[in-house]
Amino acid sequence: MSENQVVVVGAGPAGLSNALALKDARVQAVVVDQAEQVAASWRARYDRLRLNTCRPLSHLPGRRFPKGTPMFPTRDQVVEHLARHASAERIELRLCTAVHRIERDDDVWAVHTSAGELRAPQMVIATGHQKVPLIPDWVGRESFEGEVIHSYDYRNAEPYPGKRVLVVGPGCSGMEIAFDVTEGGASKVWLSARTPPNIVVREGPGGIPGDMLGVALLHFPPRFGDVLTRFGRRRDLGDLTAYGLPVPEEGVFSRLRRTGLAPAIVDKEVIEAIKAARIEVVRGVESLDAIGVQLADSARVEPDAIICATGYRPGLEALVGHLGVLDERGMPRAVGETPAAAGLRFAGYVPSPGQLGYMSKEARRVAKAIQHELRSTGSRPERQATVAAA
């Protein structure tokens, strides 16, 4: 067993952002993660992946990407950015260490891990809101004889030349994967959209990143942002109703505020593939049988493979579900600098335009709040934290 000041659970973008912000505030944090390397979830994503948000808004706190990095960094560039700063700034990492449960014990948190118990007055949970892949439990799913995978397990189009592929989910990943398998030689590609998505072009006129406008519009009422983004969609993409992608009644910012769902941020080439019928947009999945899929409009498709870009759950129940800090969706009731319980905070759970940039700003607020609480209780924020197995 060991005593520490702050334990951060999660060595992804949110966890490392918080560890670095705490370091800047002269509070040493111990970062615990079950993976063998930092940024494990990013390392596992598909080859084509780029940030949907631009380089100036997507870096760790006060630590920009190197000169020469493209406007929208690739998966590998993001991983390198995270790993380099974790190593160079000597963030204390305890990798290959699973955190099973967190409990309150008097005035400290007891963290039960695969390597023993850690104790600390301050906790930051930063495992991410996209942790546990979710595949709907469709009727007949077990009888389908083709391949069914989640987008988390998709890497590239190499397995799919000449095959018929159904991609379920019209978000960022779904649209990009549908385009990837189309480019990779699939004989037929369907994109299933139960709910028409809001669509934002990754790079607008003059090369202006779409998320720059999105971040600015967060400071205005949602309906104002809805009007501007609808205008931008019509200008950039035209009317997509005939292709199965009508403009939703609920705008980008209203939906984001109500549900936390971000728009589909895509390159124009994806939409051009839909207009050229290289990708066919179909209705939502109702059920599966041995060789096919029944859709919501009574149509039927018979894919060889189904790739489910159907989202994630945060998967926090085993960790903190007994503490009463989660809502009915399994999301934290309080996030950021606002503690969910005394000395317990959740970071990285707010979907936002410029996601990594938002995490960095949030991390600085969290660090400031923790620094203040440690000082008010007589702790020394500058004390080096150490970890030892029980």
Secondary structure, DSSP 8 states (H G I E B T S, - for coil): -EE-SEEEE--SHHHHHHHHHHHHTT--EEEE-SSSSTTHHHHTS-TT-B-SS-GGGSSBTTB---TT--SS-BHHHHHHHHHHHHHHTT-EEE-S--EEEEEEETTEEEEEETTEEEEESEEEE-S-SS-EE-----BTGGG--SEEEEGGG---STT-TT-EEEEE--SHHHHHHHHHHHHTT-SEEEEE-SS---EEESB-GGG-BHHHHHHHHTTS-HHHHHHHHHHHHHHHH---GGGT----SS-HHHHHHHH----EEE-HHHHHHHHTTSSEEE--EEEE-SS-EEETTS-EE--SEEEE---EE---HHHHGGGT-B-TTS-BSS-TTS-SBTTEEE-S----SSHHHHHHHHHHHHHHHHHHHHHHTT--TTS-------
